[in-house]
Amino acid sequence: MEEKTLFRALLFILLSTSVAAIRQPERSPVAVTRRAALENGLGRTPQMGWNSWNHFACNINEDIIRQIADAMVDSGLAKLGYDYINIDDCWAAYDRDSQGNLVANPSTFPSGIKVLADYVHGKGLKLGVYGDAGSFTCSNKMPGSLGYEEQDAKTFASWGVDYLKYDNCNDQGLSPQPRYINMSKALQNSGRNIFFSLCEWGVDDPATWASGVGNSWRTTGDIQDNWGSMTAIADANDKWASYAGPGGWNDPDMLEVGNGGMTTEEYRSHFSIWALAKAPLLIGCDIRSMSNDTKEILRNQNVIAVNQDMSRYDTELHCFVNLVFQTQPIGLFYKMHI
């Protein structure tokens, strides 16, 4: 079974990277220009860190986030470049305060986001939060930022937030581009450099316009913790390879490694595919209780290097083929047994 899984993974990666490499010479000057359009100095390499949604969904609180920050440092992940601790949906109260400001849910985040950001920063890490370009977030449990972009961006900046994942639910029938552009401008005017992650699900082909707006953009719908979902998303993401580069990255969604829905070999393939695609490496499992296999996958420095090394950007096919035929587990975790 492991040999069959390995063969499928290797074949999939070889085919997908071959297509990407063949397409690279056709990259248009417009696409190259778009790469450097957002000048906030962030996202020079794909972002690395952790996000709460895949494992916890709405079942989050400030104690969990503090413990995750502790585990990021204690496990050695922080030293490898995983530095964002991102809180997804459900962190805010259902209603804004009397001045129209977002406020943390007093039941689950009683200390507030600024205090939590200070704690995370004290660990040498960065804090991210979640918002939505509509009237409510996707959970319908907290307000969206539609019409409140300037106010919310300044609130995030005042809290010391470093990253904003911005979803696309409850859009009131409005086109995504102006909604995302409005928040991008608001963040740029907030007085703080905040990584802007567009979660538009690839509906309006954000790869073609979002590099002037954000530092990463979702190219697909949500990933599920199974082999079929992972490979389908990787394939859909690949078509936009020519639009990504330093400052702005294609985002095929967060990692499922360690959540239990795939085999260890499939998780190794998942992590390797994301690394080769220069995708964000945002851990989605509970890092407080990782198995040894999960630790091995997420801490593989050679695979991380493929993802983060911009001197090898767009040359992964050559590297990958050499690795396969030299039987070296560098770009992937596998030694070929022929």
WOWORA-V973202 format. One record per residue. N is the residue number from 1. RES is the residue in one small letter. SS is DSSP state (H for helix, E for strand, L for the rest). PHI is phi in degrees with one decimal (* if undefined). OMEGA is omega in whole degrees, 0 to 359 (* if undefined). Layout:
# WOWORA-V973202
n = {N/N}
res = {RES/RES}
ss = {SS/SS}
phi = {PHI/PHI}
omega = {OMEGA/OMEGA}
This chain:
# WOWORA-V973202
n = {1/2/3/4/5/6/7/8/9/10/11/12/13/14/15/16/17/18/19/20/21/22/23/24/25/26/27/28/29/30/31/32/33/34/35/36/37/38/39/40/41/42/43/44/45/46/47/48/49/50/51/52/53/54/55/56/57/58/59/60/61/62/63/64/65/66/67/68/69/70/71/72/73/74/75/76/77/78/79/80/81/82/83/84/85/86/87/88/89/90/91/92/93/94/95/96/97/98/99/100/101/102/103/104/105/106/107/108/109/110/111/112/113/114/115/116/117/118/119/120/121/122/123/124/125/126/127/128/129/130/131/132/133/134/135/136/137/138/139/140/141/142/143/144/145/146/147/148/149/150/151/152/153/154/155/156/157/158/159/160/161/162/163/164/165/166/167/168/169/170/171/172/173/174/175/176/177/178/179/180/181/182/183/184/185/186/187/188/189/190/191/192/193/194/195/196/197/198/199/200/201/202/203/204/205/206/207/208/209/210/211/212/213/214/215/216/217/218/219/220/221/222/223/224/225/226/227/228/229/230/231/232/233/234/235/236/237/238/239/240/241/242/243/244/245/246/247/248/249/250/251/252/253/254/255/256/257/258/259/260/261/262/263/264/265/266/267/268/269/270/271/272/273/274/275/276/277/278/279/280/281/282/283/284/285/286/287/288/289/290/291/292/293/294/295/296/297/298/299/300/301/302/303/304/305/306/307/308/309/310/311/312/313/314/315/316/317/318/319/320/321/322/323/324/325/326/327/328/329/330/331/332/333/334/335/336/337/338}
res = {m/e/e/k/t/l/f/r/a/l/l/f/i/l/l/s/t/s/v/a/a/i/r/q/p/e/r/s/p/v/a/v/t/r/r/a/a/l/e/n/g/l/g/r/t/p/q/m/g/w/n/s/w/n/h/f/a/c/n/i/n/e/d/i/i/r/q/i/a/d/a/m/v/d/s/g/l/a/k/l/g/y/d/y/i/n/i/d/d/c/w/a/a/y/d/r/d/s/q/g/n/l/v/a/n/p/s/t/f/p/s/g/i/k/v/l/a/d/y/v/h/g/k/g/l/k/l/g/v/y/g/d/a/g/s/f/t/c/s/n/k/m/p/g/s/l/g/y/e/e/q/d/a/k/t/f/a/s/w/g/v/d/y/l/k/y/d/n/c/n/d/q/g/l/s/p/q/p/r/y/i/n/m/s/k/a/l/q/n/s/g/r/n/i/f/f/s/l/c/e/w/g/v/d/d/p/a/t/w/a/s/g/v/g/n/s/w/r/t/t/g/d/i/q/d/n/w/g/s/m/t/a/i/a/d/a/n/d/k/w/a/s/y/a/g/p/g/g/w/n/d/p/d/m/l/e/v/g/n/g/g/m/t/t/e/e/y/r/s/h/f/s/i/w/a/l/a/k/a/p/l/l/i/g/c/d/i/r/s/m/s/n/d/t/k/e/i/l/r/n/q/n/v/i/a/v/n/q/d/m/s/r/y/d/t/e/l/h/c/f/v/n/l/v/f/q/t/q/p/i/g/l/f/y/k/m/h/i}
ss = {L/H/H/H/H/H/H/H/H/H/H/H/H/H/H/H/H/H/H/H/H/H/H/H/L/L/L/L/H/H/H/H/H/H/H/L/L/L/L/L/L/L/L/L/L/L/L/E/E/E/E/L/H/H/H/H/L/L/L/L/L/H/H/H/H/H/H/H/H/H/H/H/H/H/L/L/L/H/H/H/L/L/L/E/E/E/L/L/L/L/L/E/L/L/L/L/L/L/L/L/L/L/L/E/L/L/L/L/L/L/L/L/H/H/H/H/H/H/H/H/H/H/L/L/L/E/E/E/E/E/E/E/L/L/L/E/L/L/L/L/L/L/E/L/L/L/L/L/H/H/H/H/H/H/H/H/H/H/H/L/L/L/E/E/E/E/E/L/L/L/L/L/L/L/L/H/H/H/H/H/H/H/H/H/H/H/H/H/L/L/L/L/L/L/E/E/E/E/L/L/L/L/L/L/L/H/H/H/L/H/H/H/L/L/L/E/E/E/L/L/L/L/L/L/L/L/H/H/H/H/H/H/H/H/H/H/H/H/L/L/H/H/H/L/E/L/L/E/E/E/E/L/L/L/L/L/L/L/L/L/L/L/L/H/H/H/H/H/H/H/H/H/H/H/H/H/L/L/L/L/E/E/E/L/L/L/H/H/H/L/L/H/H/H/H/H/H/H/L/L/H/H/H/H/H/H/H/H/L/H/H/H/L/L/L/H/H/H/H/H/H/H/H/H/H/H/L/L/L/L/L/L/L/L/L/L/L/L}
phi = {*/-64.9/-65.3/-64.7/-62.6/-61.1/-61.3/-62.1/-64.8/-64.3/-63.3/-61.7/-66.1/-62.1/-66.8/-69.1/-71.9/-63.6/-61.6/-63.5/-67.8/-62.9/-77.7/-56.1/-61.7/-88.2/-59.3/-81.7/-58.6/-62.5/-63.2/-62.9/-62.5/-62.0/-55.4/-97.0/-67.7/-90.2/-102.1/-106.9/76.5/-104.2/67.9/-67.7/-127.6/-57.2/-66.5/-129.1/164.5/-143.8/-134.1/-78.4/-66.5/-58.4/-99.7/-101.0/50.6/-86.9/-87.3/-123.3/-157.1/-67.4/-65.2/-61.0/-64.4/-62.0/-65.6/-64.7/-60.7/-59.6/-66.4/-60.9/-76.8/-64.6/-80.8/87.3/-66.1/-60.5/-65.3/-89.0/113.9/-77.3/-121.4/-94.9/-110.7/-108.6/-86.9/-89.4/-56.3/87.3/-86.1/-100.6/-68.4/-65.4/-111.1/-73.5/-80.0/-65.7/-96.6/84.1/-87.4/-66.2/-133.9/-67.1/-62.5/-67.4/-79.2/-108.6/-130.6/-64.5/-79.7/88.9/-73.9/-63.0/-63.4/-66.1/-61.2/-61.2/-64.5/-63.7/-62.2/-64.8/-88.8/80.1/-113.6/-123.5/-108.0/-118.5/-128.1/-116.6/-142.6/-146.3/-86.8/-134.5/-76.3/-138.7/-75.2/-68.2/-79.1/61.1/-108.3/-150.1/-68.2/-84.8/-106.8/-60.7/86.0/-121.1/-56.3/-62.5/-64.5/-69.7/-61.6/-68.3/-63.2/-58.3/-62.9/-66.5/-80.9/85.7/-70.2/-110.1/-153.9/-126.8/-90.8/-121.6/-85.3/-133.3/-88.2/50.4/-81.8/59.3/75.5/-93.4/-62.1/-68.4/-55.5/-64.2/-66.4/-74.1/-62.3/-60.6/-71.0/-58.3/-63.5/-63.6/-64.6/-66.2/-94.4/-80.5/89.7/-139.6/-75.8/-123.8/-61.9/-111.0/-107.3/-81.9/-111.0/-96.3/69.7/76.7/-61.7/-110.2/50.1/-62.0/-57.5/-82.4/-138.3/-85.6/-67.7/-87.5/-118.2/-136.5/-95.3/-157.9/-145.7/-65.9/-106.2/-145.2/-72.0/-68.9/-76.2/-115.4/-84.2/-153.0/-60.5/-62.2/-64.0/-61.3/-71.0/-64.4/-67.6/-60.8/-65.7/-65.6/-68.2/-60.8/-63.5/-101.4/-55.1/-71.4/-94.9/-96.7/172.9/-50.5/101.2/-159.4/-126.9/-67.3/-124.5/-85.7/92.8/-77.8/-74.0/-102.9/-52.6/94.2/-90.6/101.3/-89.1/-128.0/-75.1/-58.6/-65.4/-67.5/-65.1/-61.8/-63.1/-54.5/-63.4/-67.1/-62.3/-62.0/-64.2/-62.8/-79.8/55.5/-86.4/-56.5/-105.8/-108.8/-63.5/-120.4/-104.7/-84.5/-74.5/-74.0/-138.5/-74.5/-73.9/-62.2/-63.1/-63.9/-59.9/-60.3/-65.2/-72.0/-103.3/-71.3/-68.0/-68.7/-70.6/-58.5/-61.9/-60.9/-68.9/-98.2/-84.6/-76.8/-69.3/-109.6/-62.8/70.9/-120.2/-68.0/-60.3/-59.7/-62.2/-63.7/-62.8/-60.1/-64.5/-62.9/-79.7/-93.4/55.0/-109.4/-86.4/-97.7/-67.2/-123.2/-90.3/-100.4/-100.0/-75.7/-112.2/-102.9}
omega = {180/179/178/179/179/180/180/181/181/179/181/182/181/180/184/179/176/179/180/182/178/185/188/182/182/182/184/175/179/180/179/178/182/185/187/188/181/187/174/175/184/175/178/168/180/183/178/179/185/176/188/196/189/182/189/186/182/184/183/174/186/178/178/182/177/180/177/177/177/183/179/179/186/182/183/181/181/180/181/177/177/188/178/171/190/176/180/187/169/180/187/173/182/182/171/178/186/177/179/181/169/176/179/176/185/180/186/178/187/180/181/185/181/179/179/177/179/179/180/178/178/176/184/182/181/182/174/174/184/173/183/180/179/183/175/177/185/177/187/181/178/184/168/185/179/183/180/189/182/182/182/178/179/176/179/180/181/178/184/178/183/190/176/168/191/188/193/181/175/189/179/177/183/178/182/187/180/179/178/177/180/179/177/179/180/178/179/179/188/183/179/175/182/177/184/182/181/177/185/176/180/186/184/178/184/178/183/183/192/182/173/187/184/180/171/182/176/179/187/170/184/175/172/186/175/185/183/178/183/183/178/179/178/179/180/180/187/184/182/186/186/182/184/177/182/182/181/191/169/184/178/177/190/180/174/183/176/181/168/184/179/176/178/180/178/176/176/177/179/182/181/178/179/179/180/181/185/178/172/176/181/183/182/180/177/185/175/186/181/171/177/179/179/177/181/181/187/182/180/187/179/179/176/181/177/181/190/185/182/176/179/180/181/178/187/179/180/180/183/180/178/181/181/186/175/179/178/181/182/180/176/181/194/162/180/177/185/*}
